[in-house]
Amino acid sequence: MTNGTRPSRHAKGALIIGEGTLLDEWIVIESGVVSLCTGIAGTRVAVATLWRGDLLGHGSPLGKERARFDVRALGEVTTLRLPAEQAASLLGEREQARLAAATDERLQDQIFMRLAGNGLQRLVSVLATLATALSASAPRGHASSQTLALPLVQSCLGELSGLSRRQAWIYLGQLAESGWARTSRTRILLDGIEAWLALPAEVAREGLACIATLELCTATLERLSRRLPLHAVAPRAWPLAVDE
C-alpha cells in the first residue's frame, strides 16, 4: 500500500484492538477477516465483520479517540499500520475519509441487518458477508470451486448472527437439507459459492423479503445460480478450509 506502513500479523482469535484502547495508529486490513464485538449488560455481543481494505484505528468508524469495539481475528489476519500523524501527511484527508466511509457503510449495513432481519435473514446475511470477506482476502489468481469453508464454528456464527447456538444449528440444518450449506465439528461449508457471493446485491435490489423464509432463500439462491455464466459453476479446487 503506502510506503512506510508497518505490517502486523495476527493469529486466529488474536485481539487486534481492545475496546477502550487509544486509537493512535492508522490501521488497515491487508488480508483476512475480523469480528467487532462490544460489551452490553455484562456480555460480549458481536456487531459486524470487516475485511480487506477496511479501516481500523485512528480515523475509522471504531471511534474518534478510543475504540468502541473489540477487534479479533477470525482467521489469520495481516494489518498495515502507520502513526496517525504520518498517515495524515502521506494519505491526505480526502483518502482517509474515503476509506473510513467505505468501512462505515459495511458496518452500518450489518448493524441494520441485525436490527431489521429475522433469525434466518440474519444468519444468511452473515454467511454471505463472510463468503464475500474470505473471497476478497483470497490470493489473487487462486482457483475457486463451488465450496467455501468458513473458519468458524456454529457458536461463533450464532454470535455474529445474534442467535443462540441452537437457533444457528437449526437454521444451518435447514440450509443443509436444501443443499446450500454443510457443517462439521470444526467448520461450516457453503455450497454454490457464486450464488452466495451474488446474494448481497440481490437483497439490496429486491429487499429482505427474498430471504425471509427458507423457501424464499432457496429460491433466490437457485435463481442466482441459473444467472451465472457456465464457467462460474464448473467444479474447481479452492482449498480454503480452515480447521479449528
Residue pairs with C-beta under 8 A, 6 or more apart in sequence:
1 28
1 30
1 80
2 80
2 82
2 87
2 90
2 91
3 90
4 82
4 86
4 90
5 80
5 81
5 82
6 80
6 81
6 82
7 30
7 78
7 79
7 80
7 81
8 78
8 79
8 80
8 81
9 76
9 77
9 78
10 16
10 32
10 73
10 76
10 77
10 78
10 79
11 73
11 76
12 73
12 74
12 75
12 76
12 151
12 242
13 72
13 73
14 72
14 73
14 77
15 70
15 71
15 72
16 27
16 34
16 56
16 71
16 72
16 73
16 77
16 79
17 23
17 27
17 56
17 57
17 62
17 67
17 69
17 70
17 71
18 67
18 70
19 37
19 38
19 39
19 67
19 68
19 69
19 70
20 66
20 67
21 66
21 67
22 65
22 66
23 57
23 58
23 59
23 60
23 62
23 63
23 64
23 65
23 66
23 67
23 84
24 57
24 58
24 83
24 84
25 57
25 58
25 81
25 82
25 83
25 84
26 55
26 57
26 58
26 59
26 81
26 82
26 83
26 84
26 86
26 87
26 91
26 96
27 55
27 56
27 57
27 58
27 60
27 79
27 80
27 81
28 53
28 54
28 55
28 56
28 79
28 80
28 99
29 50
29 51
29 52
29 53
29 54
29 56
29 77
29 78
29 79
30 52
30 78
30 79
30 80
31 52
31 76
31 77
31 78
31 137
32 51
32 52
32 73
32 74
32 75
32 76
32 77
32 78
32 137
33 49
33 50
33 51
33 73
33 74
33 75
33 77
33 130
33 133
33 134
33 137
33 151
34 49
34 50
34 51
34 56
34 71
34 72
34 73
34 74
34 77
35 46
35 48
35 49
35 71
35 72
35 74
35 156
35 160
36 46
36 47
36 48
36 49
36 50
36 62
36 69
36 70
36 71
36 107
37 44
37 45
37 46
37 47
37 69
37 70
37 72
38 44
38 45
38 47
38 68
38 69
38 70
39 45
44 70
44 159
45 159
45 162
46 159
46 160
46 162
47 69
47 107
47 110
47 111
47 114
48 106
48 107
48 110
48 111
49 74
49 110
49 126
49 129
49 130
49 133
49 160
50 56
50 71
50 103
50 106
50 107
50 133
51 132
51 133
51 134
51 136
51 137
52 133
52 136
52 137
53 99
53 102
53 136
54 99
54 102
54 103
54 106
55 61
55 96
55 99
55 100
55 102
55 103
56 62
56 71
56 79
57 81
57 84
58 84
58 87
59 84
59 87
59 96
59 100
60 100
60 103
61 100
61 103
61 104
61 107
62 68
62 69
62 71
63 69
74 130
74 151
74 152
74 156
75 134
75 151
75 242
82 90
87 96
88 96
110 125
110 129
113 121
113 122
113 125
114 122
114 161
114 162
116 208
117 125
117 208
118 212
119 161
119 162
119 163
119 167
119 171
120 171
120 174
120 211
120 212
120 213
120 214
120 217
121 208
121 211
121 212
122 161
122 162
122 163
123 157
123 158
123 161
123 163
123 168
123 171
123 172
124 175
124 199
124 211
124 217
125 161
125 200
125 203
125 211
126 157
126 160
126 161
127 150
127 157
127 181
127 188
127 190
127 196
128 196
128 197
128 199
128 200
129 200
130 150
130 152
130 160
131 148
131 150
131 190
131 193
131 196
131 197
132 197
132 200
134 148
134 150
134 151
134 240
135 144
135 148
135 193
135 197
138 144
138 238
138 240
142 238
143 236
143 237
143 238
144 193
144 236
144 238
145 193
145 235
145 236
145 237
145 238
146 191
146 192
146 193
146 194
146 233
146 235
146 236
147 189
147 190
147 191
147 193
147 238
148 189
148 190
148 193
148 196
148 238
148 240
149 187
149 188
149 189
149 190
149 240
149 241
149 242
150 157
150 187
150 188
150 189
150 190
150 242
151 187
151 242
152 160
152 187
152 188
153 185
153 186
153 187
153 188
153 244
154 165
154 168
154 169
154 172
154 183
154 188
155 165
155 168
157 168
157 172
157 188
158 164
158 165
158 167
158 168
158 169
161 168
163 171
169 183
172 181
172 183
172 188
173 183
174 214
175 181
175 214
175 217
176 182
176 183
178 214
178 217
178 218
179 191
179 192
180 190
180 191
180 192
180 195
180 196
180 218
180 221
181 188
181 189
181 190
181 191
182 188
182 189
182 191
183 189
185 244
186 243
186 244
187 241
187 242
187 243
187 244
189 241
190 196
192 221
192 225
192 233
194 224
194 225
194 228
194 232
194 233
195 221
195 222
195 224
195 225
195 228
196 221
198 224
198 227
198 228
199 211
199 220
199 221
199 224
202 210
202 220
202 224
203 210
203 211
206 220
209 216
210 216
210 217
210 220
211 217
211 220
225 233
